[in-house]
Amino acid sequence: MRDSDKDEKVRPFRTRNRYFCQDGQWWFSTREGEEGPFMSREAAEHGMQRYVDSAEMMEKFKSEKSVRQAEAHANRPDPLVWNKSVDSL
């Protein structure tokens, strides 16, 4: 449940069957769409795990990047503040 959901009766949609076979090839579904084809259900399950792992790594990267950007911005001098050392040149 999302933090923004105040009603405790609200439940996110979940599906038990994320894997499906079409024309002899296996796929898995995500919120973003379907991924595949894979030669077997096991290969689709491994593909799903790689997909989840890469999404988690991307979220971690985005989080770390925003922290680095905030730190860089905090250490940058304010362009509106008069700098005596530059003016004395």
Secondary structure as UniProt FT lines:
FT   TURN            3..4
FT   TURN            8..9
FT   STRAND          19..22
FT   TURN            23..24
FT   STRAND          25..30
FT   TURN            31..32
FT   STRAND          33..38
FT   HELIX           41..75
FT   TURN            79..80
FT   HELIX           84..87
//
